Amino acid sequence: MKAKNLLNQTLKQFIVCASALLLLATPLFYLLTKYYYAEDMIDIIEAVHQG
């Protein structure tokens, strides 16, 4: 029974940590895609090359 209890405890900790990491990373990902979107960057690079 102890091994199963330890496994459940470890699994719960993993789920909590993974959820927290995803919740913290979501706003960062949103800001990165909002301000540094690839197509916008391509337009900026082309505009710089054209002058």
N, C-alpha and C positions, 0 to 999 in steps of 0.2 A: 504493500500500500504506500510506503514512503516514496518509492520511485515514481509512482503515478502522481502523487501529490506534488512532488518536486517538478515533474514535467508540466503539470497544470500551472504551477506558479511561474515557471520559466516562460511558458506560452503566454500567460497573461501579461507578464512584463514585456515580452516582445511585441505583443499587439498594442499595448499602451505606448511604447516607445515608437513604433512604426507609425501609429496614428498621430502622435505628437509631431513627428518629423514631417509627415505629409501636411499637417495643418500649418506648420511653420514655413514650409517650402512653397505652399500655394500662393501666398501674396508675392513672394519674391519672383516666382515664375511669371505671375501676371504682370508685374512691373517690367521684367525683362522683355517679355513679348510685346508690351505696350510701347516701350521706348526704344527698343533695339530690334524691331521686327526686320527680318531678312530682306523683304522686298523694299522697305524704306531705305535700308542701308545700300542696296544696289542702286536705287535712284540717286542717293546722295553721292555715291562714288562716280556714277556716270555724269552727274552734273559738275563735279569737280574736274573730271577729265575733259569735259567740253569747255570749261572756262567760265 
